[in-house]
Amino acid sequence: MVGLVVDGGGMVHAYQRANAICREAARTAGQAIAFTDDGQAALNQSAARQAGKKYLEAQGCADGTVTVSGRTVAVTCRYGYDPTFLPGSYHVTGEGKATAERVR
């Protein structure tokens, strides 16, 4: 019973961590903003993907994707969890999104 509680809590924490990493990677990628001639915010897609991937790798989530569509960046990654009591190793998937906005 203790193993289920401890490792279950660890799994929830791993899921929360994966989501936090993805949200932060999306925010980081969303800073690759360029402005169009009419003053609208647009993302430099190549720079945004590179920034997001670099952040994921720095956080130990090298198995992730960064997708840029218009002004929105979507990030997914797999994050590992090694339980204390239960056998095996587990992975959880996190997600995050950010949209570039111009604030005046």
Summary of the structure (lengths in Angstrom):
residues: 104
radius of gyration: 16.8
end to end distance: 54.9
largest distance: 61.9
contacts: 322
relative contact order: 0.26
helix: 40%
strand: 31%
